[in-house]
């Protein structure tokens, strides 16, 4: 058996994070994504209030 099996293992070293260079195209892209998320949340809130949009299921005729 190895000599270190019983003790507490050291955590693996994390790589250092590099300073992210952010240019204008990245900023615009992030801004667009945030706006789209806001729109989606608004639409979801409206849909929740309005009830079901479609009747759904099989429509039954009155005839037998």
Backbone as CSV, one residue per row, in Angstrom:
resi,resn,N_x,N_y,N_z,CA_x,CA_y,CA_z,C_x,C_y,C_z
1,UNK,0.831,-1.183,0.000,0.000,0.000,0.000,0.876,1.247,0.000
2,UNK,0.334,2.312,-0.532,1.077,3.570,-0.590,1.126,4.208,0.784
3,UNK,2.080,5.098,0.987,2.235,5.758,2.267,1.182,6.823,2.532
4,UNK,0.479,7.332,1.497,-0.450,8.456,1.693,-1.907,8.065,1.641
5,UNK,-2.215,6.835,1.746,-3.607,6.445,1.568,-4.490,6.822,2.742
6,UNK,-3.964,6.865,3.928,-4.807,7.113,5.085,-5.063,8.585,5.352
7,UNK,-4.192,9.480,4.884,-4.299,10.893,5.229,-5.228,11.669,4.312
8,UNK,-5.378,12.932,4.641,-6.222,13.817,3.848,-5.456,14.235,2.590
9,UNK,-6.123,14.146,1.431,-5.470,14.485,0.180,-5.491,15.990,-0.043
10,UNK,-4.459,16.494,-0.672,-4.403,17.914,-0.983,-5.321,18.186,-2.180
11,UNK,-5.981,19.340,-2.187,-6.804,19.671,-3.355,-5.927,19.962,-4.563
12,UNK,-6.463,19.703,-5.747,-5.713,19.972,-6.957,-5.574,21.475,-7.148
13,UNK,-4.458,21.889,-7.722,-4.236,23.314,-7.929,-5.122,23.817,-9.058
14,UNK,-5.754,24.963,-8.828,-6.580,25.592,-9.843,-5.693,26.485,-10.708
15,UNK,-6.011,26.547,-11.992,-5.256,27.450,-12.848,-5.677,28.878,-12.544
16,UNK,-4.733,29.790,-12.627,-5.047,31.181,-12.347,-5.885,31.743,-13.485
17,UNK,-6.893,32.522,-13.122,-7.741,33.117,-14.139,-7.009,34.289,-14.778
18,UNK,-7.070,34.329,-16.088,-6.432,35.418,-16.807,-7.396,36.602,-16.839
19,UNK,-6.839,37.792,-16.894,-7.674,38.978,-17.023,-8.339,38.935,-18.385
20,UNK,-9.644,38.938,-18.388,-10.386,38.837,-19.630,-10.355,40.175,-20.360
21,UNK,-9.944,40.115,-21.605,-9.948,41.316,-22.427,-11.298,41.365,-23.118
22,UNK,-12.090,42.374,-22.788,-13.444,42.476,-23.315,-13.479,43.602,-24.335
23,UNK,-13.838,43.238,-25.553,-13.956,44.284,-26.560,-15.427,44.641,-26.750
24,UNK,-15.690,45.615,-27.586,-17.044,46.149,-27.722,-18.020,45.126,-28.276
25,UNK,-17.559,44.246,-29.177,-18.467,43.253,-29.755,-18.959,42.281,-28.681
26,UNK,-18.077,41.924,-27.743,-18.491,41.051,-26.643,-19.517,41.753,-25.758
27,UNK,-19.291,43.037,-25.482,-20.215,43.792,-24.645,-21.589,43.876,-25.295
28,UNK,-21.613,44.117,-26.604,-22.881,44.206,-27.326,-23.601,42.862,-27.298
29,UNK,-22.845,41.786,-27.478,-23.434,40.452,-27.479,-24.068,40.136,-26.121
30,UNK,-23.351,40.453,-25.046,-23.884,40.211,-23.703,-25.128,41.050,-23.451
31,UNK,-25.106,42.286,-23.923,-26.250,43.174,-23.749,-27.471,42.621,-24.476
32,UNK,-27.258,42.108,-25.700,-28.343,41.521,-26.485,-28.946,40.320,-25.759
33,UNK,-28.071,39.487,-25.224,-28.551,38.304,-24.515,-29.395,38.691,-23.306
34,UNK,-28.964,39.695,-22.559,-29.716,40.124,-21.388,-31.079,40.665,-21.795
35,UNK,-31.143,41.424,-22.886,-32.412,41.956,-23.358,-33.347,40.831,-23.785
36,UNK,-32.801,39.828,-24.474,-33.622,38.692,-24.898,-34.162,37.934,-23.689
37,UNK,-33.347,37.771,-22.653,-33.802,37.082,-21.451,-34.925,37.855,-20.784
38,UNK,-34.813,39.182,-20.746,-35.858,40.008,-20.151,-37.155,39.847,-20.922
39,UNK,-37.073,39.861,-22.252,-38.260,39.698,-23.091,-38.909,38.336,-22.843
40,UNK,-38.069,37.298,-22.749,-38.599,35.957,-22.503,-39.337,35.895,-21.168
41,UNK,-38.760,36.495,-20.135,-39.397,36.479,-18.819,-40.730,37.209,-18.853
42,UNK,-40.778,38.335,-19.571,-42.025,39.084,-19.684,-43.090,38.260,-20.398
43,UNK,-42.694,37.604,-21.487,-43.647,36.781,-22.228,-44.141,35.613,-21.380
44,UNK,-43.253,35.022,-20.606,-43.658,33.910,-19.749,-44.640,34.390,-18.680
45,UNK,-44.402,35.580,-18.151,-45.308,36.119,-17.140,-46.682,36.382,-17.745
46,UNK,-46.710,36.925,-18.959,-47.988,37.181,-19.632,-48.726,35.878,-19.907
47,UNK,-47.981,34.863,-20.339,-48.591,33.574,-20.657,-49.170,32.929,-19.395
48,UNK,-48.514,33.088,-18.271,-48.991,32.493,-17.021,-50.281,33.162,-16.579
49,UNK,-50.404,34.464,-16.803,-51.609,35.192,-16.393,-52.791,34.889,-17.309
50,UNK,-52.526,34.729,-18.597,-53.579,34.577,-19.591,-54.237,33.218,-19.598
51,UNK,-53.682,32.258,-18.940,-54.246,30.914,-18.952,-53.780,30.160,-20.181
52,UNK,-54.428,29.064,-20.479,-53.992,28.265,-21.625,-54.252,28.986,-22.944
53,UNK,-53.279,28.949,-23.822,-53.435,29.602,-25.115,-54.234,28.739,-26.084
54,UNK,-54.070,27.415,-25.985,-54.733,26.504,-26.895,-55.588,25.540,-26.075
55,UNK,-56.757,25.211,-26.601,-57.627,24.258,-25.920,-56.952,22.916,-25.780
56,UNK,-56.255,22.507,-26.818,-55.481,21.271,-26.780,-56.346,20.035,-26.712
57,UNK,-55.777,18.916,-26.963,-56.480,17.647,-26.875,-57.319,17.382,-28.105
58,UNK,-58.102,16.327,-28.039,-58.938,15.914,-29.168,-60.295,16.561,-29.019
59,UNK,-60.741,17.184,-30.096,-62.067,17.800,-30.057,-63.098,16.715,-30.391
60,UNK,-64.122,16.666,-29.576,-65.145,15.656,-29.761,-66.324,16.281,-30.481
61,UNK,-66.872,15.541,-31.417,-68.056,16.042,-32.097,-69.288,15.653,-31.290
62,UNK,-70.378,16.300,-31.560,-71.609,16.027,-30.824,-72.288,14.738,-31.265
63,UNK,-71.907,14.225,-32.418,-72.544,13.015,-32.956,-71.986,11.773,-32.254
64,UNK,-72.843,10.727,-32.205,-72.389,9.439,-31.659,-72.459,8.365,-32.700
